[in-house]
Amino acid sequence: MPVATLDASRKGPARPPARLLLLFLGLWLAACSSDRNELAGPGLPVAATEQTVRFGTPNPMVTFDPHLADTGPQFSSYLTLVYDGLTHLNLESPFEPHPALATSWTWPDDNTVDLTLRRGVRFIDGERFDAHVAKANIDRLMELEGPRINTVASMYAAEVRDEYTLRLHLHYPDPTLLYNLGLSPGLMVSPAAFDNPDLDLNPVGTGPWLYDHGRSTLGEVLHFVPNPDHWNPAFRDAPAVDVHELLNDRARLNAMISGQIDLAIVGPTEAQPARDLGLGVTKRPNRWFGFTILDRAGDLVPEMGDPRVRQALGFAVDRQAIADSVYFGYARPTSQPMASWNLGHDPALESFFSYDPARARALLDEAGIDTFTFTVPVTAGSIPQYEAVQAYLRRVGIDMRIKVIETGSIAAIARSRDYPVNTIGYPNFDPDSRHPAIWSVTAGFNPFGYEDPRLERLAAEAIRSLDEDLRARNYEEYFNVVVKEVLTLVYLQIDDLVIYDADKLTGVRVGRYIDPILREIRIRPRAPAFAGVTGVRRPLDPGQTESPEPRP
């Protein structure tokens, strides 16, 4: 069924009269119910719409094979529904691993970790999970060398100690390893499915949901039903989940207004209309906006090899104006990648770049450059932000050209040498994980293989140390290099935004990868209706930062 488009720019609710809306919804739900019964996969239950969380995302499903998958929305919108990791992550202590398929762990020495594995777990194909299975997954992960292999590069072998104890052998101490085993690299697949030619489309895991392949259409909507045999009782009241791939922010807002989805990722332009219409809005300061310089030696664009030119890109842009006019207050100017709660944040770096176009022009003159051109790959939802940057750069003689790319392709493009910069809004993770992903000579997002020996030394000492003072000193020095030599140019720290139907859903929070934490969301029990009672304001859900007004 196509998504209706309504005018979300109106001041008031863009909705038909109540009687017509009820009639429309009744007919629509009846049609959907009929369609669902016809399309239901064999043996899988069909959930009613009121028992289904319908999520609108701009991020298409790429693969269900976790060892070949990226981390990010791909991980949290799709993979964590159908797979469990050796560890689990949550927002309460986001940099700490928590028990999952591994219930506990010990370190016999700095280069060895023993995992005690959960008993009584089976994959959806009936295969039993144990240490032999976990080792087979680790072996496959290292053999395939997928996009996130660099995050577990410290690990060189897995050893079965007994039926439910797995030992991991490391090249060097790695305090981030257990954390990263809660992401794509640590998701467990049934070994019987390793050679399935359709594993990328038909996941075989132990997760809380089952993927209903028969009722799903790639590129449109993917259906997931609760796994009745999941080992964790916390998921016994889990709803069904439909993930709708809607690539345009306005399309997702319109789908919310028309009642076709229950929650959605949106941009700042859509957040205020959603709040005006009585929808819930939740946000999380989560990532940065700007560029990461890939062509740091000037191989593709020679001018990019000069740090003075890269600094000119920073001084030329009015950060506060973009925060106000494009992000509507859902962003804050900054000059550094690490947020205030991250190791490596240096208050002295916060305002290293000011809006100073004269200084930008002087830096270009000092470098002997009158003008130069470079191209940035941008997804459709980020066009207004980068058009604003483009206008500021043009004023100092820099011709930044925007190439609109397919949604979902930005990570792959950032690993190529096709562009001198990437425009990924990286989440504010700890520097232990950011270094091997972005700035290390072996980082996946460093396709030109640029090496800075200072960064390699500082990060290596910090990653392998348990001395927090040393780690803090090293990472502050590290990010002084990143900021001042403009290896990454940060303009803003921005909020990720999710809108939702507060009358239906509870437990809606923004996760670490832009999207909501689907594992936490539940259907709100229906309260009895009492005649004459209006204007009741519901308390905030945990993690909700903006409360919706009561609906009429």
C-alpha positions in Angstrom: 0.0 0.0 0.0 1.5 3.3 -1.0 2.3 5.9 1.6 -0.1 8.8 1.6 1.3 12.3 1.3 -0.2 15.1 3.3 0.8 18.7 3.7 2.9 18.7 6.9 3.7 22.4 6.6 0.3 23.5 7.9 0.0 25.2 11.2 -2.7 23.0 12.5 -3.3 19.2 12.4 -3.4 18.1 8.8 -6.1 15.5 9.4 -9.6 14.8 8.1 -12.6 15.1 10.4 -12.8 12.4 13.1 -15.7 10.4 11.6 -14.0 10.3 8.1 -10.7 9.3 9.7 -12.3 6.5 11.7 -14.0 5.3 8.5 -10.8 5.5 6.5 -8.8 3.7 9.2 -11.4 1.0 9.5 -11.4 0.3 5.8 -7.6 0.5 5.7 -7.1 -1.9 8.6 -9.6 -4.4 7.1 -7.7 -4.3 3.8 -4.4 -4.7 5.6 -5.7 -7.6 7.7 -6.9 -9.4 4.5 -3.5 -8.8 2.8 -1.6 -10.0 5.8 -3.6 -13.3 6.0 -2.9 -13.9 2.3 0.8 -13.2 2.5 1.5 -14.9 5.8 4.5 -17.2 5.7 3.9 -20.8 6.6 3.9 -21.5 10.4 4.4 -17.9 11.4 1.7 -16.0 13.3 0.1 -12.9 11.8 0.0 -10.0 14.3 -2.8 -7.5 14.2 -1.9 -3.9 13.4 -2.6 -2.8 17.0 -0.1 -5.4 18.2 2.6 -4.4 15.7 5.2 -1.7 16.0 5.5 -0.1 12.6 8.8 1.7 12.2 9.8 4.1 9.3 13.5 4.2 8.5 15.6 5.8 5.8 18.1 2.9 6.0 17.5 0.0 3.7 18.4 -3.5 4.7 21.7 -4.5 3.1 22.4 -8.0 4.4 21.3 -10.3 7.2 24.8 -11.9 7.4 26.3 -10.2 10.4 29.9 -11.1 9.6 29.6 -9.2 6.3 27.4 -6.4 7.8 28.3 -2.9 8.9 27.5 -1.6 12.4 25.1 1.4 12.6 21.4 1.5 11.7 21.9 -1.7 9.7 22.8 -3.4 13.0 20.2 -1.9 15.3 17.2 -1.7 12.8 17.6 -5.3 11.4 20.3 -7.5 12.8 19.6 -7.2 16.5 16.0 -8.3 15.9 17.0 -11.7 14.7 20.4 -12.2 16.2 21.9 -12.2 19.7 25.5 -11.1 20.4 28.0 -12.6 22.8 27.5 -9.4 24.8 24.9 -6.7 24.8 25.0 -2.9 25.0 22.6 -0.4 26.5 22.2 3.3 27.0 22.6 3.2 30.8 26.3 2.4 30.5 26.9 2.7 26.8 30.6 1.9 26.9 30.3 -1.3 29.0 29.4 -4.8 27.7 26.6 -6.6 29.4 25.7 -10.3 29.5 23.9 -11.9 26.5 25.0 -15.2 25.0 28.0 -14.9 27.2 26.8 -14.6 30.8 30.2 -13.7 32.3 33.9 -13.3 31.5 37.3 -13.4 33.2 40.8 -12.3 32.1 43.4 -15.0 33.0 45.9 -12.5 31.8 45.9 -9.2 29.8 45.9 -11.1 26.4 43.3 -13.7 27.2 39.6 -13.6 28.0 37.4 -16.5 29.0 33.7 -16.3 28.2 31.1 -18.4 30.1 28.3 -19.1 27.6 24.6 -19.3 28.2 23.1 -22.8 28.3 19.8 -24.0 26.8 19.9 -21.6 23.8 18.9 -22.9 20.3 18.9 -21.3 16.9 15.7 -21.0 15.0 16.8 -24.0 12.9 17.0 -26.1 16.1 20.8 -26.1 16.3 22.2 -25.8 19.8 24.4 -22.9 20.9 27.6 -23.8 22.7 31.4 -23.1 22.7 32.0 -25.0 19.5 29.4 -22.9 17.7 30.8 -19.7 19.2 34.3 -20.6 18.0 33.0 -21.5 14.5 31.4 -18.0 14.4 34.6 -16.3 15.4 36.6 -18.3 12.9 34.2 -17.4 10.1 34.3 -13.7 11.2 38.1 -13.6 10.9 38.1 -15.6 7.6 35.6 -13.3 5.9 37.2 -10.1 7.1 34.0 -8.1 6.8 33.5 -4.3 7.2 33.9 -4.4 11.0 36.8 -6.8 11.3 39.1 -3.9 12.3 37.1 -3.5 15.6 38.2 -6.9 16.8 41.7 -6.9 15.3 43.2 -7.6 18.7 41.8 -11.2 18.5 43.7 -13.9 16.7 42.2 -17.2 17.8 39.3 -18.8 19.7 39.7 -21.9 21.7 37.0 -24.3 23.2 37.9 -24.9 26.8 34.8 -26.9 27.5 31.3 -27.2 26.2 30.3 -23.7 27.5 33.6 -21.9 27.9 35.2 -20.1 25.1 38.7 -18.6 25.3 39.8 -15.7 23.1 43.5 -15.1 22.5 44.6 -11.5 21.8 47.6 -10.0 20.2 47.5 -7.2 22.9 45.2 -6.0 25.7 42.0 -4.6 24.3 39.5 -3.1 26.7 37.0 -2.5 23.8 36.9 -6.1 22.6 33.9 -7.3 24.7 32.1 -4.1 23.8 32.6 -4.8 20.1 31.4 -8.4 20.5 28.0 -6.8 21.3 28.0 -5.3 17.8 27.9 -7.0 14.3 31.2 -9.0 14.8 29.8 -10.8 17.9 26.4 -11.8 16.5 26.0 -15.6 16.4 24.7 -17.5 13.3 23.8 -21.1 13.2 26.8 -22.9 11.7 24.4 -25.1 9.7 23.5 -21.9 7.8 27.0 -20.7 7.1 26.9 -22.0 3.5 23.3 -21.1 2.8 23.4 -19.1 -0.5 20.5 -16.9 0.9 21.9 -16.2 4.3 22.1 -12.5 3.4 18.3 -12.6 2.9 17.2 -15.3 5.4 18.8 -14.9 8.9 19.3 -17.9 11.1 20.0 -16.6 14.6 18.7 -16.9 18.2 17.2 -13.4 18.4 13.9 -12.2 19.9 12.2 -12.0 16.5 11.8 -14.2 13.5 12.1 -12.7 10.0 8.9 -13.4 8.0 10.4 -13.7 4.6 7.2 -14.7 2.9 5.4 -11.5 3.9 8.3 -9.1 3.4 9.2 -7.1 0.3 12.7 -5.8 0.2 12.8 -2.1 -0.4 9.3 -1.7 1.1 8.5 -3.4 4.4 10.1 -6.2 6.4 8.0 -8.1 8.9 9.3 -9.6 12.1 7.2 -11.7 14.6 8.2 -12.5 18.2 10.3 -15.6 18.7 8.2 -17.7 21.2 11.3 -19.8 22.1 13.7 -17.0 22.9 15.7 -17.6 26.0 15.1 -14.2 27.5 11.7 -13.8 29.3 11.9 -10.0 28.9 10.8 -10.5 25.3 7.7 -12.6 26.0 5.5 -9.6 25.7 7.3 -8.2 22.6 5.2 -6.9 19.8 5.6 -7.8 16.1 7.7 -5.3 14.2 7.3 -4.0 10.7 10.3 -2.0 9.3 9.1 0.3 6.5 11.9 1.6 4.2 10.9 5.2 3.5 13.9 7.1 2.3 12.5 10.6 2.5 12.1 12.5 5.8 8.8 14.1 4.7 7.4 10.8 3.5 8.0 9.4 7.0 6.3 12.3 8.6 3.4 12.0 6.2 3.1 8.3 7.0 3.0 9.1 10.7 0.3 11.7 10.1 -1.8 9.3 8.1 -1.4 6.5 10.7 0.4 4.1 8.5 3.4 3.9 10.8 3.9 4.4 14.6 7.4 5.8 14.8 10.0 7.2 12.5 13.4 8.7 12.2 13.1 12.3 11.1 15.2 15.4 10.6 14.9 18.7 12.4 12.6 20.1 9.8 10.0 17.5 10.6 10.3 17.5 14.4 8.4 20.7 15.1 5.4 19.9 12.8 5.2 16.4 14.5 5.2 18.0 18.0 2.5 20.5 16.8 0.4 17.5 15.7 0.5 15.9 19.1 3.1 13.3 18.3 5.9 12.3 20.7 9.3 13.6 19.9 12.4 12.1 21.6 16.0 13.2 20.9 19.5 12.3 21.8 22.7 14.4 21.3 24.5 11.7 19.4 26.8 12.5 16.5 28.6 15.2 14.6 28.0 17.1 11.3 30.9 18.0 9.0 33.5 16.2 7.0 36.1 13.5 7.6 39.0 14.2 5.2 40.0 11.0 3.4 42.4 12.6 0.9 44.7 13.9 3.6 47.8 13.7 1.3 46.1 15.4 -1.7 46.2 12.4 -4.0 42.8 13.1 -5.4 42.5 16.8 -4.7 46.0 18.3 -4.3 44.8 21.3 -2.3 43.4 19.0 0.4 46.9 17.9 1.2 47.6 21.3 2.8 46.4 21.7 6.4 46.0 25.4 5.9 43.4 24.7 3.2 41.6 22.3 5.4 41.6 24.9 8.2 40.1 27.4 5.8 37.1 25.1 5.4 36.6 25.5 9.2 36.9 29.2 9.5 34.7 29.9 6.5 31.5 28.5 8.0 29.1 30.1 10.5 28.2 27.2 12.7 25.7 28.9 14.8 23.7 30.2 11.8 23.4 26.6 10.5 22.4 25.3 13.9 19.6 27.9 14.0 18.4 28.0 10.4 18.9 24.4 9.3 18.7 22.4 12.5 16.2 24.6 14.3 18.1 24.4 17.5 18.6 20.6 17.4 22.4 21.2 17.1 25.2 23.0 18.8 28.4 24.5 17.3 31.7 22.7 18.1 35.1 22.1 16.6 35.9 18.6 18.0 34.5 15.1 17.4 34.4 14.0 21.0 31.4 15.2 23.0 31.8 16.5 26.6 31.2 13.0 28.1 33.8 11.3 25.9 37.4 10.5 26.8 39.5 12.9 24.8 37.2 15.9 24.9 39.3 19.0 25.4 37.4 22.2 26.5 40.1 24.3 24.8 39.2 22.8 21.4 35.5 23.5 21.7 35.8 26.9 19.9 39.0 26.4 18.0 37.2 27.4 14.8 35.2 30.6 14.9 33.3 32.2 12.0 36.1 34.2 10.4 35.9 34.3 6.6 38.8 36.8 6.4 41.1 34.3 8.1 39.8 31.5 5.8 40.7 33.6 2.8 44.1 34.5 4.3 44.9 30.8 4.8 44.1 30.1 1.2 46.3 33.0 0.1 49.1 31.8 2.3 48.8 28.4 0.6 49.0 30.0 -2.8 45.4 29.0 -3.7 43.0 31.3 -5.4 40.2 28.8 -5.8 39.8 25.0 -5.9 37.0 22.5 -6.4 36.0 19.3 -4.5 33.0 17.1 -4.5 31.2 15.7 -1.4 28.8 12.6 -1.4 25.6 13.5 0.4 22.4 11.6 1.0 19.1 13.3 0.1 18.2 14.0 3.7 21.4 16.0 4.3 21.2 18.2 1.2 20.0 21.4 3.1 22.8 21.2 5.6 25.5 20.8 3.0 24.0 23.4 0.8 24.4 25.8 3.7 28.1 24.9 4.0 28.4 25.2 0.2 27.2 28.8 0.3 29.7 29.8 3.0 32.6 28.2 1.2 31.7 29.8 -2.0 32.1 33.2 -0.4 35.8 32.6 0.2 36.4 31.1 -3.2 36.0 27.3 -2.6 33.8 25.5 -5.0 32.2 22.6 -3.1 30.1 20.4 -5.3 27.4 18.2 -3.9 26.8 14.7 -5.3 23.6 13.1 -4.1 24.1 9.4 -3.4 21.8 6.5 -2.8 20.6 6.1 0.8 22.4 3.2 2.4 25.5 3.6 0.3 27.3 6.2 2.3 29.4 3.7 4.3 30.6 1.8 1.3 31.4 5.1 -0.5 33.4 6.2 2.5 35.6 3.1 2.2 36.4 4.0 -1.4 38.8 6.5 -3.0 36.0 8.1 -5.1 35.8 11.3 -3.0 38.2 13.4 -1.0 35.9 13.5 2.0 33.1 11.5 3.6 30.0 13.0 5.2 29.1 10.2 7.7 27.7 11.7 10.9 29.6 9.4 13.2 28.1 8.7 16.6 30.0 9.9 19.7 31.6 6.6 20.7 34.7 6.2 22.8 38.0 7.0 21.1 39.2 3.4 21.5 36.7 2.4 18.9 36.8 5.6 16.8 40.6 5.4 16.1 40.5 2.0 14.4 37.4 2.9 12.5 38.3 6.4 11.2 41.9 7.6 11.7 44.2 4.6 12.0 46.3 3.7 9.0 44.3 0.4 8.8 40.9 2.0 9.4 38.1 1.1 7.1 37.1 4.7 6.7 40.7 5.7 5.8 40.7 4.3 2.2 43.8 6.3 1.2 45.8 4.7 3.9 46.9 8.0 5.4 49.2 7.4 8.4 50.1 9.8 11.2 52.7 8.1 13.5 51.7 10.4 16.4 48.1 9.1 16.3 49.2 5.5 16.0 51.5 5.9 19.0 49.0 7.8 21.2 46.1 5.5 20.5 48.2 2.3 20.9 49.4 3.4 24.3 45.9 4.4 25.4 44.1 1.4 24.1 46.4 -1.0 25.8 46.6 0.9 29.1 44.5 0.6 32.3 45.8 3.9 33.5 42.9 6.3 33.1 45.2 9.4 33.5 47.5 8.2 30.7 44.5 7.5 28.5 43.0 10.9 29.1 46.3 12.7 28.4 46.9 10.7 25.3 43.5 11.2 23.8 43.5 14.9 24.5 46.8 15.2 22.6 45.3 12.9 19.9 42.3 15.1 19.2 44.4 18.2 19.2 46.1 16.7 16.1 42.7 15.6 14.6 41.2 19.1 15.1 44.1 21.4 14.4 45.3 19.5 11.3 41.7 19.0 10.3 41.7 15.2 9.8 38.1 15.5 10.6 36.3 18.9 10.3 33.4 19.1 12.8 30.9 21.9 12.5 28.1 20.8 14.9 27.2 18.2 17.5 23.6 17.3 16.4 20.6 15.6 17.9 19.1 12.4 16.5 15.3 12.6 16.4 12.5 10.1 16.5 8.8 10.9 16.4 6.2 8.4 17.6 2.6 7.7 18.5 2.6 8.3 22.2 -0.9 6.9 22.6 0.2 3.5 21.3 3.9 3.1 22.2 5.9 3.2 25.4 9.7 2.8 25.9 10.7 4.8 22.9 14.3 6.1 23.1 16.8 7.0 20.5 19.7 4.6 20.3 23.3 5.0 19.4 22.8 4.7 15.7 20.2 7.4 14.9 17.3 5.0 15.2 15.1 4.0 18.1 16.0 1.0 20.3 13.4 -1.4 18.8 14.1 -4.1 21.4 12.8 -1.8 24.2 9.5 -0.6 22.6 6.2 -2.1 23.8 2.6 -1.5 23.0 0.9 0.7 25.6 -2.0 -1.1 27.3 -5.2 0.4 26.3 -6.7 2.5 29.1 -10.5 2.4 29.6 -12.3 5.4 28.2 -14.1 7.7 30.6 -16.7 10.1 29.2 -15.9 13.8 29.9 -12.2 13.2 30.9 -10.0 15.3 28.6 -6.7 17.1 28.6 -4.8 14.4 30.6 -1.1 14.8 30.1 0.8 11.5 30.2 4.0 11.3 32.2 7.2 11.1 30.2 8.5 7.7 29.2 12.0 6.9 30.3 14.4 8.5 27.9 11.7 10.8 26.3 12.9 14.3 26.2 9.9 16.1 24.7 6.4 15.3 25.8 3.5 15.4 23.4 0.5 17.6 24.1 -2.7 15.7 24.8 -4.7 15.0 21.7 -8.2 16.5 21.4 
